[in-house]
Amino acid sequence: MVKQRKKPTSGRVRHVAGGTKGSVTAHHKARSPADFATVRLQQLQRVLTEILKFKHPADAVLSQWFREHRSLGLRDRAEIAETVFDILRHLRLYRHFAQSGEGSEYRRLAILGLAATKGEGYVAGLLTPFEAEWLAHVKALPLEGMAWEVRHSLPDWLAAKLRDLPAADRLVEALNSKAPLDLRVNPLKIQRDEALQLMQAAPYAAAEPEPSKFSPWGIRLANKPAINHWPLFKNGSLEVQDEGSQILCALVGPRRSDMVIDFCAGAGGKTLLLGAMMRSAGRLYAFDVSEARLARARPRLSRSGLSNVTPVVITNENDPRVKRLAGKAERVLVDAPCSGFGTLRRNPDMKWRQSPTALAELCDLQQRILQSAARCVAPGGRLVYSTCSVLPEENEAQIEQFLAKHPDFRLLNAVTTLGDRIQGLTSEDDYLRLRPDVHGTDGFFAAVLERRSA
């Protein structure tokens, strides 16, 4: 099923950035480095006034803003996006610094963002004497003496939850860092070794592709080029997918003859890999409540060469089409709508757009979806529940609640379930937990539940 709340996006604005063309207007008119910096500062002030309203996801606001400013070149867009996301990652800390400044808060935030992403020398020529003194002062302040939630730029309620997690400082520092760009080969069309060999030449080589650490399909790039123009992307040999998401598909482990349900398919990233793992055989249903999200999956399906996928728009987790599949699926994946706090590297605005009330509503929805999806699992079949969150109430607590009501299901060990599909992962219990500070992936949680045979 079932995404009644939009899943966090993967930062598409940042993925297309990285070209070499400059702006055809602002950059051509600029005559000195100070002019470039002045124009960039003005652009950032304007876009921040829209993004910091937090009415819509930041990448969507940026995309719309870029459409309204078509004269911006790829380099302009890359620099603006990089600085905006740096400001969102460190917003509370930067606002703490900005309290002692003067003038517009948006200007002060833009100065801090540019100083962090471009260096203090980049902004030196456009600062007033007071601003120069202020910037030097705040940059020299020791972070250790600040409140934990300020130092790590978290809202109070979220800081209280994250601070109780193991190695919390290290985790939050990783969540506040830039995410790499991970690709995945389509095993229906190409194997990773072959893809990496082809990527030693232009236009791929400049991205410095390397094999991912755990996933046998993954390729990690050192930067974020305009991959939409790559031949291997256009022909469906490559897709954008975080390595953690790839590992999750390996955990589902579909077989060629299986009926598989991707219950919250969204734009189809996991559906594509599941279908390829099935060698385009069997039956794979992609459920979602959003017709628009499934529509975005269709061109990806077309490129992939898959013929075993059936996208299905459903009204809710109790749609009659769900009920008709009761007890029939060998594998059911519930990648549940969640807070997205495991993806803060890519979507730092999530921590400012979520709330305790919204989290409670999500937890209720997650349990309803899990209960509904379980009805589709055949005896001896498996239900895989996952989120891109690191919060226990969205993860372990949901499984404990489900098992208390469903003695016909048992919890399997996730690492054992992966078998030889993924090697190198360990866990202290039966759950799979991926963290950016430990595994280099987004934050993921997964549990494997097996329905006892009658």
Secondary structure as GFF3:
##gff-version 3
##sequence-region A 1 454
A	DSSP	alpha_helix	12	16	.	.	.	ID=ss1
A	DSSP	alpha_helix	26	29	.	.	.	ID=ss2
A	DSSP	alpha_helix	33	51	.	.	.	ID=ss3
A	DSSP	alpha_helix	58	68	.	.	.	ID=ss4
A	DSSP	alpha_helix	74	89	.	.	.	ID=ss5
A	DSSP	alpha_helix	91	98	.	.	.	ID=ss6
A	DSSP	alpha_helix	105	118	.	.	.	ID=ss7
A	DSSP	alpha_helix	120	124	.	.	.	ID=ss8
A	DSSP	alpha_helix	129	140	.	.	.	ID=ss9
A	DSSP	three_ten_helix	143	145	.	.	.	ID=ss10
A	DSSP	alpha_helix	148	151	.	.	.	ID=ss11
A	DSSP	alpha_helix	156	162	.	.	.	ID=ss12
A	DSSP	alpha_helix	168	175	.	.	.	ID=ss13
A	DSSP	beta_strand	181	185	.	.	.	ID=ss14
A	DSSP	alpha_helix	192	198	.	.	.	ID=ss15
A	DSSP	three_ten_helix	205	207	.	.	.	ID=ss16
A	DSSP	beta_strand	210	211	.	.	.	ID=ss17
A	DSSP	beta_strand	218	221	.	.	.	ID=ss18
A	DSSP	three_ten_helix	227	229	.	.	.	ID=ss19
A	DSSP	alpha_helix	231	234	.	.	.	ID=ss20
A	DSSP	beta_strand	238	240	.	.	.	ID=ss21
A	DSSP	alpha_helix	243	252	.	.	.	ID=ss22
A	DSSP	beta_strand	259	262	.	.	.	ID=ss23
A	DSSP	alpha_helix	269	277	.	.	.	ID=ss24
A	DSSP	beta_strand	283	288	.	.	.	ID=ss25
A	DSSP	alpha_helix	291	304	.	.	.	ID=ss26
A	DSSP	beta_strand	309	313	.	.	.	ID=ss27
A	DSSP	alpha_helix	320	323	.	.	.	ID=ss28
A	DSSP	beta_strand	329	335	.	.	.	ID=ss29
A	DSSP	three_ten_helix	341	343	.	.	.	ID=ss30
A	DSSP	alpha_helix	350	353	.	.	.	ID=ss31
A	DSSP	alpha_helix	356	374	.	.	.	ID=ss32
A	DSSP	beta_strand	377	387	.	.	.	ID=ss33
A	DSSP	three_ten_helix	392	394	.	.	.	ID=ss34
A	DSSP	alpha_helix	396	405	.	.	.	ID=ss35
A	DSSP	beta_strand	409	412	.	.	.	ID=ss36
A	DSSP	alpha_helix	414	418	.	.	.	ID=ss37
A	DSSP	beta_strand	432	434	.	.	.	ID=ss38
A	DSSP	alpha_helix	436	439	.	.	.	ID=ss39
A	DSSP	beta_strand	444	451	.	.	.	ID=ss40
###
